[in-house]
Amino acid sequence: MADRTAESRPDPDTLLVQAVREGRGKLKIFLGAAPGVGKTFEMLTQARQRRMDGIDVVVAVVETHGRMETEVLTKGFEVIPKKRSLYKGHVVAEMDLDAVLQRRPKLALVDELAHTNAEGSRHPKRYQDVEELLAAGIDVYTTINIQHIDSLNDVVAQITRIRVRETVPDSVLDEADEIELVDTTPDDLLERLKEGKVYVKAQAERALKHFFQPGNLAALRELALRKAAQQVDRGVVGYMQAHAIGGPWAAGEHVLCCINEHPSSAELVRRGRRLADNLKGPLTVVYVESARHLNLSEIEKDRVADTLRIAERLGAETVTLPGREIAETVLEYARRKNVTQILIGKSERSRWFEILHGSVVRDLMRGSGAISITAVAAKGEKVAPKTVATTARGHELDWRDYALSGLAIAITVLAGMALRAVSNQALGSIGMLFLVPVMISAVSFGLRAALFAAFFSLLAYNFFFLPPLYTLTIADPNNWLSFGVLLFVAVFTGNLAARVRAQADVAGRRAGIAGELYKFTGKMAGLARLDDILWAAAYQIASMLKTNVVILLPNRKTRQLEIRGAFPPDDELTADDVAAATWCWERNQAAGRHAETLPGAKRLFLPMRTGSGTVGVIGLQRENDKDLFTSDERRLLDSLNDQTAIAIERAELVEKVDEAQVLAEADKLRVAMLTSLSHDLRTPLASILGAATTLLANVGLYNVERTREMLLVVREEAERLDRFVGNLLDMSRLEAGALGSKPQMIDISDVVSAAIARVSRRASDHRLREEIPDDLPFASADPLLLEQALINLLDNAVKYSPVGSDILVEARARDGRIVVIIEDEGPGIPLSELPHIFDKFYRVRKADHSVAGTGLGLSVARGFVEAFGGTLTAANRSDRSGAIFAVTIPVSKPQSVE
């Protein structure tokens, strides 16, 4: 009844996935076997229909590749302009993700899902841009070819002998709401290619000789058809689970292979692979971890792990299911996953064993329903054990367990004798005491010790308490009944207690592993620097698995592997280790000790994979290199390896983002400097060149006054040019740390007067005033640097203040320091630009929207002031419009005067 209720209830995991996807955009992928089949054309055609239905559609990025029929379809759509940036001297255009998010359409068209974005973009891959659009609730139409799917990359490379570098993780396609196959026959595609509808003539000729061969196109078409069929089958399974519809629905074949510790399981998996290939369906290999799993030796556990690894190598999905009843667990999983065929090994046990303990094969056939069950008598090649037989405590014949059980029986005998002597207890009551050592043995030492205690407890009860005493004879026939009941209860309770203990052991082990993984994940999440992540990962993996660990990552420039993390830290690699690690990195497969490739190496090397590819290699070596990892340790290792790989990828992405930001800032600074140079060099040079050319061409034509005016223009513009070049040189000296500061005792009034005198001609249209008290103490500063800083501040006030306004310079003593304040009556500094006022090449626009100066004066002034221990700040006046610049200078310590 409970099983029927469970089957009629929707799958909670499926409902949870649907709940999580609420509010998320819908993704539709147009899948093709090769370029030119018409994916973009079909996407635009359907988008045009959606637009006619009143849906808000925009083109985020569509690559027409010069195909006229495709370009025609783009007419009428709103196109988001691409974002242009400078990359290695070239201007590249990418999808403007921020513009699309700000526009927020109902449907966005994003062509070429596998495209790699230019460096400096927010995401390295376009599919990551699509994921952000979906998270924002925007529906997306996109296109992809079959050769760009990550799991099929090796297959396509084997077929076409061309490896595609731009790939998309399978998880992106798995999460798509709809996949539409855009199909055409190889002959039609070749005809389109010859007509120039796919590539230009020269490129088309090369494609016909290499990629676009009839055999290649037929194979790629079959891959595309299979991928689309798998997506349809996945959709059917999701619908069944969400609506609690019992399976299977034979929309597509799905083979499930059940394995155990038997040596023939490897042959069973291979047969399942052949069956799945013949049926054109996926293969899943399942191992049910029941209470019986605890009784397996380490050799048998390792054999199960090896068989699961063989299944993974053959491309099957492997699943380990916890369960008490094997047949019930397998059938429940099969119905949930829409399995149509179950393959299981035929039992070699006797009929009496099946009568007493049951048969998994018979239970499967009895409850399978519409699922086909195939029992195979597999007697193929055995999986050789690779682990030394070191059985876990509780499974070996430890004499101490039996000795303690015997001691408990002896104590029970003494207790029974004491009770009989004191209160003349009935034999039945004393017999109940002998259940105690049975229960203690079952809970403490397991089933074998419990059976031992049950057998010898009954012998002791018979020998010491049943008449005739001190013999094993039972005289009274009534005592046979109590003896038999006691035997049954003892065996039953012992078995039950042992099973509870076994389940507690399994739960405790899993809880321990989960706790270790939780701590490891928390530690990885709290680290940001790559070196810290690598060291912590190496130490944690070495501590948990009692093994030496090295982590190798590729050098960014040479792409050669190098040790980045190790425990012990001084671990080194031999030549065989380097060869195995390189092979593992290049082939994305295990290599080295106990592996099929390069087993002569000291270490076992495993690839560290993420959704976007392999990020590194981890090498492991046990102190006793004959020992392999147990199945539990291997699962723990796989989890630790995956978590470490994700943490490494996250740290590398952070580094790339930081580098991209630095490059973007450098590019921004370069553009600002070029803009400043083009304006502030050309403007004075043009004035100088114009005045000089006029004077030379008209010698004697102008009177003395006119000639003097033109010469003044030449001098002023030359001085302006000299100030600009001087600021550039000063900034370069500041950044190089080559600015020599010599603080000394100075009189502020002398420095202020000198600075005002030097800018008086440029400030002739303004009123310069200074208010400096006579009792102002001496300051400690470099007089030349302070004077130049004040000149830059006064020059800035002149540029941004209206003609005829006042510019005030005042100084006062405050809290043991001297503050020099420059106030103007200009428009002030916009609050949004106040934090950037001292940035290099940053210029605030005037009221007429023009910019003044080079954007270096204030930055140089702050650098000069800070060089001798002062500070420079900017603010707006509170009494009226205008800016305030405050220079704070240390007061000079009292000195003796000779």
C-alpha positions in Angstrom: 0.0 0.0 0.0 2.8 2.3 0.9 4.7 1.5 -2.3 1.5 2.2 -4.4 1.1 5.5 -2.6 4.7 6.4 -3.3 4.3 5.6 -7.0 1.2 7.8 -7.3 3.0 10.8 -5.7 5.0 13.2 -8.0 8.8 13.0 -7.7 9.8 15.7 -5.2 13.2 16.3 -6.9 11.5 17.0 -10.2 9.0 19.4 -8.5 11.9 21.1 -6.8 13.7 21.6 -10.1 10.5 23.1 -11.6 10.1 25.4 -8.6 13.7 26.6 -8.9 13.2 27.4 -12.6 10.2 29.6 -11.9 11.0 33.1 -12.8 13.9 32.0 -15.0 13.9 32.6 -18.7 13.2 29.8 -21.2 16.1 28.5 -23.4 15.6 27.1 -26.8 18.6 25.7 -28.7 18.6 25.2 -32.5 21.0 22.2 -33.0 22.7 21.4 -36.2 25.0 18.8 -37.5 27.4 21.2 -39.3 27.7 24.9 -40.4 25.3 25.9 -43.1 22.3 23.6 -42.2 20.2 26.7 -41.5 20.2 27.1 -37.7 20.3 30.9 -37.7 17.8 31.1 -40.6 15.3 28.9 -38.6 15.9 30.9 -35.4 15.2 34.2 -37.1 12.1 32.7 -38.9 10.6 31.6 -35.6 11.6 34.8 -33.9 9.8 36.8 -36.6 6.7 34.8 -36.0 7.0 35.4 -32.2 7.4 39.1 -33.0 4.2 39.1 -35.1 2.4 37.5 -32.1 3.3 40.6 -30.1 6.4 39.3 -28.3 9.1 41.8 -27.6 12.1 40.4 -29.5 15.6 41.9 -29.9 18.7 40.7 -31.7 21.5 40.6 -29.1 24.0 39.1 -31.5 23.4 37.3 -34.9 26.2 36.3 -37.2 25.0 36.2 -40.8 28.4 35.4 -42.3 27.4 37.3 -45.4 24.5 35.0 -46.3 21.9 37.2 -48.1 18.8 35.2 -47.1 19.8 35.4 -43.5 20.6 39.1 -43.6 17.1 39.7 -45.1 15.5 38.1 -42.1 17.3 40.4 -39.6 15.5 43.4 -41.1 12.8 44.8 -38.8 14.3 43.5 -35.6 15.6 45.9 -32.9 19.4 45.2 -32.9 21.4 45.9 -29.7 24.7 47.6 -30.8 27.7 45.5 -30.1 30.3 46.5 -27.5 33.6 47.4 -29.1 36.9 47.1 -27.3 40.6 47.2 -28.2 42.3 43.8 -28.1 46.0 43.3 -29.2 45.8 46.3 -31.4 42.5 45.3 -33.1 39.0 46.5 -32.4 36.7 43.6 -31.5 32.9 43.6 -31.2 31.1 41.5 -28.7 27.5 41.2 -27.4 26.7 44.0 -25.0 25.4 42.0 -22.1 24.7 45.0 -19.9 22.7 46.7 -22.7 20.6 43.6 -23.2 19.9 43.3 -19.5 19.0 47.0 -19.3 16.7 46.7 -22.4 15.1 43.6 -20.8 13.2 42.2 -23.7 11.0 39.2 -23.5 13.1 37.2 -26.0 16.7 37.8 -27.0 18.4 36.2 -30.0 22.0 35.0 -29.3 23.7 33.3 -32.1 26.7 30.9 -31.8 26.4 29.6 -28.2 29.9 28.2 -28.2 31.6 31.5 -29.0 34.6 32.6 -26.9 34.4 36.2 -25.8 37.4 38.6 -26.1 39.6 39.0 -23.1 38.3 41.6 -20.7 34.7 40.6 -21.2 32.6 39.8 -18.1 32.4 36.1 -19.0 35.0 34.1 -21.0 32.2 32.2 -22.9 29.0 33.3 -24.6 27.0 30.5 -23.0 27.8 32.1 -19.6 26.3 35.4 -20.9 23.2 33.4 -21.9 23.0 31.9 -18.4 23.0 35.4 -16.9 20.2 36.5 -19.4 18.2 33.4 -18.3 18.7 34.2 -14.6 17.3 37.7 -15.3 14.1 36.2 -16.7 14.8 36.8 -20.4 14.0 34.0 -22.9 16.8 33.1 -25.2 17.0 31.6 -28.7 20.4 30.4 -29.6 22.3 28.1 -32.0 25.0 25.4 -31.8 26.6 22.7 -33.9 27.0 19.2 -32.6 30.8 19.3 -32.7 30.8 22.0 -30.0 29.2 19.8 -27.3 31.8 18.9 -24.7 31.0 15.2 -24.3 31.1 14.6 -28.1 34.3 16.6 -28.7 36.6 13.5 -28.8 34.1 11.6 -31.0 33.9 14.4 -33.5 37.7 14.7 -33.5 38.0 11.0 -34.3 35.4 11.2 -37.1 36.6 14.4 -38.8 40.3 14.4 -37.6 39.7 18.1 -36.6 39.5 19.0 -32.9 37.1 21.9 -32.1 38.5 24.1 -29.3 35.3 26.0 -28.5 32.9 23.7 -26.6 29.9 24.0 -24.4 29.3 21.8 -21.3 26.6 19.2 -21.6 24.8 20.7 -18.6 23.8 23.7 -20.7 21.9 21.5 -23.2 20.5 19.4 -20.3 18.9 22.5 -18.8 17.5 23.7 -22.1 13.7 23.9 -22.2 13.6 22.9 -25.8 16.1 21.6 -28.4 15.0 21.8 -32.1 17.1 19.9 -34.6 17.7 21.8 -37.8 18.3 18.9 -40.3 19.3 18.6 -43.9 20.8 15.7 -45.9 24.5 15.6 -46.6 23.8 16.0 -50.4 21.8 19.1 -49.9 24.4 20.6 -47.6 27.2 19.9 -50.1 25.1 21.5 -52.8 24.6 24.6 -50.7 28.3 24.7 -50.0 29.2 24.6 -53.7 26.7 27.3 -54.5 28.5 29.6 -52.0 25.6 29.8 -49.6 27.8 28.6 -46.6 31.3 29.9 -47.2 33.0 32.1 -49.8 34.5 30.2 -52.8 38.1 29.8 -51.5 36.9 28.8 -48.0 34.3 26.4 -49.5 36.9 24.6 -51.5 39.0 24.0 -48.5 36.0 22.8 -46.5 35.1 20.3 -49.2 38.5 18.7 -49.0 38.5 18.4 -45.2 35.5 18.8 -43.0 32.6 18.7 -45.5 33.1 15.1 -46.7 29.9 12.9 -47.1 31.0 10.4 -44.5 31.8 13.1 -42.0 28.5 14.8 -42.5 26.5 11.5 -42.2 28.2 10.7 -38.9 27.7 14.2 -37.5 24.0 14.0 -38.6 23.6 10.8 -36.7 25.2 12.3 -33.6 22.8 15.3 -33.8 19.8 13.0 -34.2 20.8 11.0 -31.2 21.4 14.1 -29.0 18.0 15.5 -29.9 16.4 12.1 -29.2 18.1 12.0 -25.8 16.7 15.4 -25.0 13.2 14.3 -26.0 13.5 11.2 -23.8 14.7 13.4 -20.9 11.7 15.6 -21.3 9.4 12.5 -21.2 11.0 11.3 -18.0 10.6 14.7 -16.4 6.9 14.9 -17.4 6.3 11.4 -16.0 8.0 12.2 -12.7 6.2 15.6 -12.3 2.8 14.0 -12.9 3.4 10.7 -11.1 3.0 8.6 -14.2 4.3 5.1 -13.8 7.1 4.0 -16.2 8.4 3.0 -18.4 7.3 5.0 -21.5 9.1 3.4 -24.4 9.9 6.8 -26.1 13.5 5.6 -26.2 15.4 2.6 -25.0 17.3 2.9 -21.7 19.4 0.0 -20.4 20.1 -0.5 -16.7 22.9 -2.9 -15.7 22.9 -4.2 -12.1 26.3 -5.3 -10.8 27.7 -6.8 -7.6 31.0 -8.0 -6.3 31.1 -11.1 -8.6 34.2 -11.2 -10.9 31.9 -11.5 -13.9 30.4 -8.1 -13.4 32.9 -6.5 -15.8 31.7 -8.8 -18.6 28.1 -7.9 -17.7 28.9 -4.2 -18.1 30.5 -4.8 -21.5 27.4 -6.8 -22.6 25.2 -4.0 -21.4 27.3 -1.5 -23.4 26.8 -3.6 -26.6 23.1 -3.9 -25.9 22.7 -0.2 -25.4 24.6 0.6 -28.6 22.4 -1.8 -30.5 19.2 -0.2 -29.1 20.6 3.3 -29.6 20.0 4.2 -26.0 21.9 5.2 -22.9 23.4 2.8 -20.4 23.3 3.2 -16.6 25.2 0.9 -14.3 23.8 0.5 -10.7 25.3 -1.0 -7.6 23.0 -1.3 -4.5 24.9 -0.8 -1.3 22.8 -2.9 1.2 23.7 -4.1 4.7 25.5 -7.0 3.0 28.0 -4.5 1.6 29.6 -4.4 5.1 30.4 -8.1 5.0 32.4 -7.8 1.8 36.2 -8.0 1.9 38.3 -5.1 0.7 39.1 -7.2 -2.4 35.4 -7.5 -3.2 34.7 -3.8 -2.5 37.6 -2.9 -4.7 36.3 -5.1 -7.5 33.0 -3.2 -7.4 34.9 0.1 -7.6 36.9 -1.2 -10.6 33.8 -2.4 -12.4 32.2 1.0 -11.9 35.3 2.7 -13.3 35.2 0.3 -16.3 31.5 1.4 -16.8 32.5 5.1 -16.7 35.3 4.4 -19.2 32.7 2.8 -21.5 30.6 5.9 -21.4 27.9 4.7 -18.9 26.4 6.6 -16.1 27.3 5.0 -12.8 25.0 5.2 -9.7 25.5 3.8 -6.2 22.1 3.4 -4.4 21.6 2.7 -0.7 18.9 0.2 0.0 17.8 -2.7 2.2 16.1 -4.8 -0.5 18.1 -4.9 -3.8 15.2 -5.7 -6.2 12.9 -3.1 -4.7 15.6 -0.4 -4.9 16.5 -1.2 -8.5 12.9 -1.2 -9.7 12.1 2.0 -7.9 15.1 3.7 -9.6 14.3 2.1 -13.0 10.7 3.4 -13.0 11.9 6.9 -12.0 14.4 7.0 -14.8 12.2 5.4 -17.5 14.4 2.3 -17.9 13.1 -0.2 -20.5 15.7 -3.0 -20.1 17.3 -4.4 -16.9 20.4 -6.6 -17.3 21.5 -8.7 -14.3 23.9 -11.6 -13.7 22.3 -15.0 -13.3 22.6 -16.4 -9.8 25.0 -19.4 -9.3 23.6 -20.2 -5.8 21.8 -23.4 -5.0 18.0 -23.8 -4.9 18.1 -24.2 -1.1 19.9 -20.9 -0.8 17.3 -19.1 -2.9 14.5 -20.8 -0.9 16.0 -19.6 2.4 17.3 -16.2 1.4 15.3 -15.3 -1.7 16.4 -14.5 -5.3 17.1 -11.0 -6.6 16.4 -12.1 -10.2 13.1 -13.7 -9.3 12.0 -10.6 -7.3 12.9 -8.4 -10.2 10.9 -10.4 -12.7 8.0 -10.6 -10.3 7.8 -6.8 -9.8 9.1 -5.5 -13.2 5.8 -4.9 -14.9 6.5 -3.5 -18.4 10.3 -3.5 -17.9 12.2 -6.3 -19.6 14.5 -8.3 -17.4 17.5 -10.2 -18.9 19.4 -12.6 -16.7 22.9 -13.3 -18.1 25.2 -16.2 -17.1 28.3 -14.1 -17.6 31.6 -16.0 -17.3 34.0 -13.7 -19.0 37.2 -12.2 -18.0 37.5 -11.5 -14.3 38.5 -8.2 -12.8 41.9 -8.8 -11.1 42.0 -7.5 -7.5 44.4 -4.7 -6.9 44.1 -4.2 -3.2 45.8 -6.1 -0.4 43.2 -8.0 1.6 43.0 -6.0 4.7 39.5 -6.6 6.0 37.8 -4.1 8.3 37.4 -4.8 12.0 34.2 -6.7 12.7 34.6 -8.8 9.6 37.7 -10.8 10.6 37.9 -13.7 13.0 39.2 -11.7 15.9 39.6 -14.1 18.9 39.1 -11.1 21.3 35.5 -10.6 20.1 34.7 -14.3 20.9 36.6 -14.1 24.1 34.6 -11.2 25.3 31.4 -12.9 24.2 32.4 -15.9 26.2 33.1 -13.7 29.2 29.7 -12.2 28.9 28.2 -15.8 28.9 30.2 -16.7 32.0 29.0 -13.6 33.9 25.4 -14.5 32.9 25.9 -18.0 34.2 27.1 -16.6 37.5 24.2 -14.2 37.7 21.8 -17.0 37.0 23.3 -19.2 39.7 23.1 -16.3 42.2 19.4 -15.7 41.3 18.6 -19.4 41.7 20.3 -19.6 45.1 18.7 -16.4 46.4 15.1 -16.5 45.1 14.7 -19.9 43.4 13.8 -18.2 40.1 12.0 -20.3 37.5 14.0 -21.7 34.7 12.2 -19.6 32.1 13.1 -16.4 33.9 16.8 -17.4 34.1 16.8 -18.4 30.5 15.8 -14.9 29.5 19.1 -13.7 31.0 21.0 -15.5 28.3 19.5 -13.1 25.7 21.7 -10.3 27.2 25.1 -11.6 26.0 23.6 -12.4 22.6 22.4 -8.8 22.3 25.7 -7.4 23.6 27.7 -9.5 21.1 25.5 -8.5 18.2 25.7 -4.8 18.9 29.4 -4.8 19.8 31.0 -7.3 17.5 28.5 -8.2 14.7 26.5 -11.2 13.5 29.1 -13.9 13.8 29.9 -13.1 17.4 26.1 -13.0 18.1 25.6 -16.5 16.7 28.6 -17.7 18.7 27.0 -16.2 21.8 23.6 -17.7 21.0 25.0 -21.2 20.6 27.1 -21.3 23.7 24.5 -19.4 25.8 22.1 -22.3 25.1 24.7 -24.9 25.9 25.5 -23.1 29.2 21.8 -22.8 30.0 21.3 -26.5 29.4 24.4 -27.5 31.2 24.0 -25.4 34.4 20.3 -25.0 34.7 18.2 -27.7 33.0 17.9 -31.0 34.9 19.8 -33.2 35.0 22.4 -30.5 35.9 26.0 -30.5 34.5 25.1 -32.6 31.6 23.9 -31.7 28.1 20.9 -34.1 28.4 17.3 -32.7 28.6 15.2 -35.1 30.6 11.9 -33.2 30.7 10.2 -33.0 27.3 8.7 -29.6 28.3 12.1 -28.1 28.5 12.7 -28.9 24.8 10.0 -26.3 24.0 11.6 -23.6 26.1 15.0 -24.5 24.8 13.8 -24.2 21.2 12.0 -20.9 21.8 15.1 -19.5 23.5 17.2 -20.7 20.5 14.9 -19.0 18.0 14.6 -15.7 20.1 18.4 -15.6 20.6 19.2 -16.1 16.9 16.4 -13.7 15.8 17.3 -10.9 18.2 21.0 -11.4 17.5 20.5 -11.1 13.8 18.2 -8.1 14.2 20.7 -6.3 16.5 23.6 -7.1 14.2 21.6 -5.6 11.2 20.9 -2.5 13.2 24.6 -2.2 14.1 25.6 -2.7 10.4 23.2 0.0 9.4 24.5 2.3 12.1 28.0 1.6 10.9 27.0 2.6 7.3 25.2 5.7 8.5 28.2 6.6 10.7 30.7 6.2 7.9 28.6 8.3 5.6 28.0 10.9 8.2 31.8 11.0 8.8 32.5 11.4 5.0 29.8 14.0 4.7 31.3 15.9 7.7 34.8 15.8 6.2 33.5 17.0 2.8 31.5 19.8 4.5 34.6 21.0 6.3 36.7 20.7 3.2 34.1 22.6 1.1 33.9 25.3 3.8 37.7 25.7 3.8 37.9 25.9 0.0 35.1 28.5 -0.1 36.9 30.7 2.5 40.1 30.9 0.4 40.6 33.3 -2.5 44.3 33.1 -3.5 45.2 30.2 -5.7 48.4 29.3 -3.7 46.3 29.1 -0.5 43.7 26.8 -2.2 46.4 24.5 -3.5 48.3 24.1 -0.2 45.1 23.6 1.8 43.7 21.1 -0.7 47.0 19.1 -0.8 47.1 19.1 3.0 43.4 18.1 3.5 43.5 15.3 0.9 46.7 13.9 2.4 45.3 14.0 5.9 41.9 12.4 5.0 43.3 9.6 2.7 46.7 9.1 4.4 48.6 9.6 1.2 51.2 11.9 -0.4 49.7 14.5 -2.7 51.1 16.7 -5.5 48.9 19.1 -7.5 50.2 20.2 -10.9 48.8 23.1 -13.0 49.8 24.2 -16.5 52.1 27.2 -16.9 50.1 30.0 -18.6 52.9 30.7 -21.1 54.5 27.3 -21.8 51.4 25.2 -20.9 53.8 22.7 -19.3 52.8 21.2 -16.0 54.5 22.4 -12.9 54.0 21.5 -9.2 51.9 24.2 -7.5 50.9 22.4 -4.3 52.3 19.4 -2.5 52.2 17.6 0.9 54.8 16.9 2.1 56.0 20.2 0.6 59.4 18.9 -0.5 57.9 16.1 -2.7 59.5 15.8 -6.1 58.6 13.9 -9.3 60.6 11.3 -11.2 60.8 11.2 -15.0 58.2 8.5 -15.1 55.9 10.6 -12.9 56.3 13.6 -15.2 55.5 11.4 -18.2 52.4 10.0 -16.5 51.2 13.4 -15.4 51.7 14.8 -18.9 49.8 11.9 -20.4 47.0 12.4 -17.9 46.8 16.1 -18.7 46.7 15.7 -22.4 44.4 12.7 -22.6 42.2 13.6 -19.6 42.5 10.0 -18.3 44.1 8.4 -15.2 47.7 7.4 -15.6 50.6 6.1 -13.4 50.6 3.6 -10.5 47.8 1.0 -10.7 46.5 2.6 -13.9 46.4 1.0 -17.4 48.8 3.6 -18.8 52.4 4.0 -17.5 52.0 1.9 -14.4 55.8 2.2 -13.7 55.3 5.6 -12.2 55.4 6.0 -8.4 52.2 7.9 -8.3 48.6 7.6 -9.6 47.7 10.7 -11.5 44.0 11.8 -12.0 42.7 14.7 -14.0 41.0 17.5 -12.2 37.9 18.3 -14.2 35.2 21.0 -14.1 32.3 21.8 -16.4 34.6 23.8 -18.7 37.4 21.3 -19.0 40.5 20.0 -17.2 42.2 22.5 -14.9 45.1 20.4 -13.5 46.4 17.0 -12.4 46.6 15.5 -8.9 49.2 12.8 -8.1 48.8 10.4 -5.1 51.2 7.9 -3.5 50.6 5.7 -0.5 53.5 5.0 1.8 52.9 1.3 1.0 52.5 1.7 -2.7 51.0 -1.8 -3.0 47.7 -0.5 -1.4 45.0 0.9 -3.6 42.2 3.1 -2.4 39.1 1.3 -1.2 35.8 1.9 -2.9 34.7 4.3 -0.1 38.1 6.1 -0.2 37.8 6.4 -4.0 34.4 8.0 -3.8 35.8 10.4 -1.2 38.8 11.1 -3.4 36.5 11.8 -6.4 34.5 14.3 -4.3 37.6 16.0 -2.9 39.1 16.1 -6.4 36.0 17.7 -7.9 35.7 20.3 -5.1 39.4 21.2 -5.5 39.0 21.5 -9.3 36.1 23.9 -8.8 38.0 26.0 -6.3 41.0 26.2 -8.6 38.8 27.3 -11.5 37.1 29.9 -9.3 40.5 31.3 -8.3 41.8 31.4 -11.8 38.6 33.1 -13.0 39.1 35.7 -10.2 42.7 36.2 -11.4 41.6 36.6 -15.0 38.9 39.1 -14.0 41.5 41.1 -12.0 43.9 41.0 -14.9 41.1 42.0 -17.3 40.2 44.9 -15.0 43.9 46.0 -14.9 44.0 45.8 -18.7 40.8 47.7 -19.0 42.1 50.4 -16.6 45.4 50.5 -18.5 43.5 50.7 -21.8 41.3 53.5 -20.4 44.3 55.4 -19.1 46.0 55.0 -22.5 43.0 56.3 -24.3 42.7 59.2 -21.9 46.4 60.0 -22.3 46.2 59.9 -26.1 43.1 62.1 -26.0 44.9 64.5 -23.7 48.0 64.5 -25.9 46.0 65.1 -29.1 44.3 68.1 -27.5 46.9 69.6 -25.2 49.8 69.2 -27.5 48.2 70.1 -30.8 46.3 73.2 -29.5 49.4 75.2 -28.3 51.5 73.9 -31.2 48.8 75.1 -33.6 48.8 78.6 -32.0 52.6 78.8 -32.0 52.8 77.5 -35.6 50.1 79.9 -36.8 51.6 83.0 -35.1 55.1 82.1 -36.3 54.0 81.4 -39.9 52.0 84.7 -40.0 55.1 86.7 -38.8 57.4 85.1 -41.3 55.1 85.5 -44.2 54.4 89.1 -43.5 57.8 90.5 -42.4 57.4 94.3 -41.9 53.7 94.3 -42.5 52.6 94.5 -38.9 53.4 97.3 -36.5 55.3 96.8 -33.3 52.2 96.5 -31.1 50.6 93.8 -33.4 53.9 91.9 -33.6 54.3 92.1 -29.8 50.8 90.6 -29.3 51.6 87.7 -31.6 54.9 87.0 -29.9 53.0 87.0 -26.5 50.7 84.4 -27.9 53.7 82.3 -28.9 55.2 82.7 -25.4 52.0 81.9 -23.6 51.3 78.8 -25.7 55.0 77.7 -25.3 54.6 78.1 -21.5 51.4 76.1 -21.6 53.2 73.4 -23.6 56.1 73.5 -21.1 53.7 73.0 -18.2 52.1 70.1 -19.8 55.4 68.4 -20.6 56.5 69.2 -17.0 53.5 67.6 -15.5 54.1 64.5 -17.7 57.7 64.3 -16.5 56.7 64.9 -12.9 54.1 62.1 -13.1 56.6 59.7 -14.5 59.0 60.6 -11.7 56.3 60.0 -9.1 55.3 56.6 -10.5 59.0 55.6 -10.8 59.7 56.6 -7.2 62.5 58.8 -8.4 61.2 62.1 -6.9 63.7 63.3 -4.3 62.0 65.2 -1.5 64.1 67.3 0.9 61.8 68.7 3.7 63.2 71.7 5.5 62.0 74.5 7.8 60.2 77.1 5.6 58.0 80.2 5.9 54.6 79.5 4.3 54.1 83.1 3.4 57.3 83.1 1.2 56.2 80.0 -0.7 52.7 81.3 -1.2 53.9 84.7 -2.5 56.3 83.0 -4.9 53.5 80.7 -6.3 51.1 83.7 -6.7 53.8 85.7 -8.5 54.4 82.8 -11.0 50.7 82.6 -11.9 49.9 86.3 -11.8 50.1 86.8 -15.5 47.8 83.8 -16.2 45.4 85.0 -13.5 45.3 88.6 -14.7 41.6 88.4 -15.2 41.0 87.3 -11.6 41.6 88.8 -8.1 44.2 86.8 -6.2 44.2 87.4 -2.4 46.2 85.9 0.4 45.5 85.9 4.1 48.4 84.6 6.1 48.9 85.6 9.8 52.2 86.9 10.9 52.5 84.5 13.9 52.1 81.4 11.7 54.8 78.8 12.7 57.4 77.5 10.4 56.4 74.4 8.3 58.4 71.3 7.4 58.2 70.8 3.6 60.2 70.7 0.4 59.9 74.4 -0.8 60.2 73.5 -4.5 57.6 70.7 -4.4 55.2 72.8 -2.3 55.5 75.8 -4.6 54.8 73.7 -7.7 51.8 72.0 -6.0 50.3 75.5 -5.1 50.9 76.6 -8.7 49.0 73.7 -10.0 46.1 74.3 -7.6 46.0 78.1 -8.5 46.2 77.2 -12.2 43.2 74.9 -11.7 41.2 77.6 -9.8 41.9 80.0 -12.7 40.7 77.6 -15.3 37.3 76.8 -13.6 36.5 80.3 -12.1 34.6 83.0 -14.0 36.5 86.1 -15.1 36.6 88.8 -12.4 36.0 86.4 -9.5 38.1 86.1 -6.4 40.7 83.4 -5.6 41.6 83.3 -2.0 44.8 81.7 -0.5 44.8 81.5 3.3 46.9 79.6 5.9 46.2 78.8 9.5 47.6 76.6 12.2 45.3 73.7 13.3 46.1 70.8 15.7 49.8 71.0 15.4 49.8 71.3 11.6 49.5 74.1 9.0 46.6 74.1 6.6 46.9 76.1 3.3 43.4 76.6 1.8 42.7 77.8 -1.8 39.1 78.9 -2.5 37.6 79.8 -5.8 34.1 81.1 -6.9 33.7 78.6 -9.8 30.8 76.1 -10.2 32.4 73.6 -7.7 33.0 69.9 -8.1 30.1 67.6 -8.9 29.6 65.1 -6.1 29.7 62.1 -8.4 33.2 63.3 -9.7 34.6 64.3 -6.3 36.2 60.8 -5.6 38.0 60.9 -8.9 39.2 64.4 -8.9 42.9 63.4 -8.2 42.9 60.5 -10.8 45.4 60.8 -13.7 44.0 62.3 -16.8 40.6 62.9 -15.1 39.0 66.2 -16.1 35.8 67.8 -14.9 33.7 69.4 -17.6 33.0 73.1 -17.3 29.6 74.7 -17.4 29.8 75.0 -21.2 30.6 71.2 -21.4 34.1 71.8 -22.4 37.2 70.4 -20.6 40.2 72.3 -19.5 43.8 71.1 -18.9 45.4 67.7 -19.2 43.9 66.1 -16.1 47.4 65.8 -14.6 47.8 69.0 -12.5 45.8 67.9 -9.4 47.3 64.4 -9.5 50.8 65.8 -9.6 50.0 68.2 -6.9 48.8 65.5 -4.5 51.9 63.4 -5.3 54.2 66.3 -4.5 52.4 67.1 -1.2 52.4 63.5 -0.1 56.1 63.2 -1.0 57.1 65.4 2.0 54.5 64.0 4.4 51.5 66.3 3.7 48.0 65.7 2.5 45.8 67.3 -0.2 42.0 67.1 -0.1 39.2 68.6 -2.1 35.6 69.7 -1.2 32.9 72.2 -2.1 32.3 75.5 -0.4 29.4 75.6 2.0 28.7 79.4 1.9 28.5 79.7 -1.9 29.4 77.9 -5.1 33.1 77.1 -5.5 35.8 74.5 -4.7 38.1 74.3 -1.7 41.5 72.6 -1.8 43.3 72.1 1.5 47.0 71.4 1.8 48.0 70.1 5.3 51.7 70.4 6.1 53.6 69.3 9.2 54.8 72.0 11.6 58.6 72.2 11.8 60.2 71.0 15.0 62.0 73.8 17.0 65.6 74.2 16.0 68.5 76.2 17.3 69.7 79.1 15.2 73.4 79.8 15.0 
